Amino acid sequence: MALEVLLVEDSRTQAAQIKETLESVGLKVRIAYDGPDGIREALENPPALIVLDVKLPSMDGFQVCRRLKRNPTTQDIPVIMLTEKTSAKATMSGLHAGADDYIPKDIFASEHLISTLQELGVLE
């Protein structure tokens, strides 16, 4: 059975591209388009992994990550932040919020994401 990933990404175009990347390595992907929906999805049906954007409407990815990591239901789910915010400060904020990895959206993002999934043991 394919592992399920929850992707929290407000850009439908980017969500489709990331979903395609994840599905190409055999993962099943659900998408939430904002933070509150992402948190609700994670609590109602906990995924094996969460891929989270930082720039989201109503609640940013740092807030979403902190809430997920504080909740006993979701605290052990790996969270990978995948974002355009690439400053050292943003990276540290993501890691302090509890993210397991922080990946900049650049031309290497897909490869980086897949190698991180392998390191986390999500992929064989």
C-alpha positions, 0 to 999 in steps of 0.5 A: 500500500502506498504511503500517504503524504499531505501536501499543504501548498496554496499555489495550485500550480506548484501543488500539482507539480509537487504532487506529480513528483511525489506520485512518481516515486509511488506515494499517494498525495492529498492536498490542503490549500491553507494552514487550517485545512492542513492541520484539520486533514493531518488530525483527521487522517494522519499521513506518513509525511507532511510537505508544507509551504511557508507562505500560506494564507491565514496562517504561515507554515511556521505556525502550522508546523508548531501546532502539528508538533505540539499535538500528540496525534501529529507530533511524530509525523515528519514535516518537510518545509518546501518553500521560496523563503530561502534566507538563513533566518527562515530556514532556522525558523522552520527548523525551530518550529520542528520541521525535519527538513527545510528545502528551498524551491529551486531547480534542485527541489524535486531531487532534494525532496526525494533524497530527504524522503529516502533519508527519513525512510519514507521511500525505499 
